[in-house]
């Protein structure tokens, strides 16, 4: 490639890259005006942020003690990594914005950083700038990219910002050096800060680094030397994370529903991850296996689709390995595909607290994109036309979903002091809760959604798990002893018919009696205990 043609290609690459950057900035501006709702995971992180703002220690979740709610107790939150709330916390302190607006600023920064990170990584592993830019533009047209502007997902968007640059670093170093050792050490801490599951990406990325740095010939001495050089800072980094963070509490890897279980999706879902996560098939089907809002297909159709997706994913990976000539990229694709299949396969067999969702395999999906674009570029015209139509369909679905969610957040969403869109309360009820919080100074509010407590500014609150038919099996989790001023319990109307309200009044707060009922709307009731 001549110097002139190289300049021309770089120019076109940055023009292509400028499009998703501009779209991200515009989307962020709209979202800033009507901040998103938040998923449960970052809701708990924001509760920690609230505790820290009120003088609590680092990463401590402080609230009424279950043994005596008149007192406070705190515990170190290890279930989720701290980046999901610390980065918004920094924006709150710097720009004096509310929590909802801080989450939008976080998403904008992370999405743009992720675009440039993966662009740099794709070029680093061999792809031409235009293919790298087109790949990034395709990534930025998918639904997962825009989800944070409608529902802040915390670690997901922060991990996107970090992962591309981390992978770039893994393939940047060609030999052992002090800078390489420092990179390996710090990369683990930075990755864990973004999202705890990033540690799997960390391990797989360093495995790629080891293979890429070592000679292709059978020089076992060099392979062992490189392995030791990478392994020592890796062990130190992971050990520090465990000693100073994970050992202080529970995390998803420590939770299991008991026993082993092998079903058809146990291995088919990880096998199909390139298409499920790389082409938004899991999002477009509203969750092929894990679907909180109900399944789109019958079990039989779901099985057929998952078999087809798994077969298509294997065929796509095989075609990429055979046709794409870039060794570094092939190393990354094979290693990550294999590592994620093995890890999540055993996790699903052991029934760990990990759902069947494409987002867990996002990095595999991102890695498949430039290889697929490369194949499309080399294919016949009708394949390229079909890909363009598929791209338009994916982008249209993403834009339509984002528009629908943004319209809801702006026109119908409920916003309180936190600024976030509240999904589990209506305007009259929130107004009553805010007034009670303003008037009281020794009250305790009780919610069944982790984000509602973020609206409480002057009092304390308790978040309990939603109550179902099997509530009796977890009785101890719902018992709060002691007495501490008035108690405001917000419950959906269905709790009056399914027995949930009766259970809470009689069993959860044994030292409170004669609850007063305030049915503020047809959807929500506040029970007041004194």
Secondary structure, 3 states (H helix, E strand, C coil): CCHHHHHHHHHHHHHHHHHHHHHHHHHHHHHHHCCCEECHHHHHHHHHHHHHHCCCCCCEEEEECCCCCCCEEEEECCCCCCHHHHHHHHHHHHHCCCHHHHHHHHHHHHHHHHHHHHHHHHHHCCCCHHHHHHHHHHHCCCHHHHHCCCEECCHHHHHHHHHHHHHHHHHHCCCCCHHHHHHHHHHHHHHHHHCCCHHHHHHHHHHHHHHHHCCCCCCHHHHHHHHHHHHHHHHHHHHHHHHHCHHHCCCHHHCECCCCCCCHHHHHHHHCHHHHHHCCHHHHCCCCCCCCCCCCCCHHHHHHHHHHHHHHHHHHHHHHHHHCCCHHHHHHHHHHHHHHHHHHHHHHHCCECCCCCHHHHHHHHHHHHHHHHHHHHHCCHHHHHHHHHHHHHHHHHHHHHHHHHHHHHHHHCEECCCCCEECCCCHHHHHHHHHHHHHCCCCEEEECCCCHHHHCCCCEEEECCCCCCCHHHHHHHHCCCCCCCCEEEEEEHHHHCCCHHHHHHHHHCCCCCCCEEECCCCCEEEEEEC
